[in-house]
């Protein structure tokens, strides 16, 4: 599976071009499923109007509104209550999964509970994450980002990639997300990590990570 791990969505030409290259065809010829689940676990973004904005393509973070051939909604909290035959074919046929921001641990919990986490390695779709939707691919997120607490506790996430992500670096609405804060966070992580602003994404193909950026970022090796 190819991953495009963003902080703020497909927000500039460089990230957009990387997405098109990963798809191997125009966005207008590609089908998408959007996953808003992470939003419901975060007090700032859901449930309510912000979830609607994401699903309808009316948010300030370009993902759903890029001109897809079709867009469907995959709500992970609903999947355990319906048969897998009802939703797995849709996921396997999709060209891209658009995964919103919100709470990374809440998203991780429902990815596992729904069965989507088990399917990820076998999917042909490009996975496009935003903020928490990107962070969930890491081995863990660090205490700095723990909000919703899973039943078993901890800060572990899916571990699809071997690095962690500090999103929204130097964001005007998040004054605590400074480079100094990112450095302190990274020092407490068990593996390598990236701090990325909203103009930056990390492209992962066959396990190889490459930064795509028109902004600021930093890599912290361990």
Secondary structure, DSSP 8 states (H G I E B T S, - for coil): -EEEEESSSS-SHHHHHHHHHHHTS-GGG-EEEEE-HHHHTSTTT-SSHHHHHHHHT-SSS-STTS--SEEEE--HHHHTTS-HHHHHHHHHH-SEEEE--S-HHHHHHHHHHHTHHHHGGG--SEEEEETHHHHTTSSB--GGG--S--TT-S-B---SSSSEEE-STT-TT-TT--HHHHHHHHHTSSS-EEEE-TTEEEEEETTEEEEEESS-EEEE--
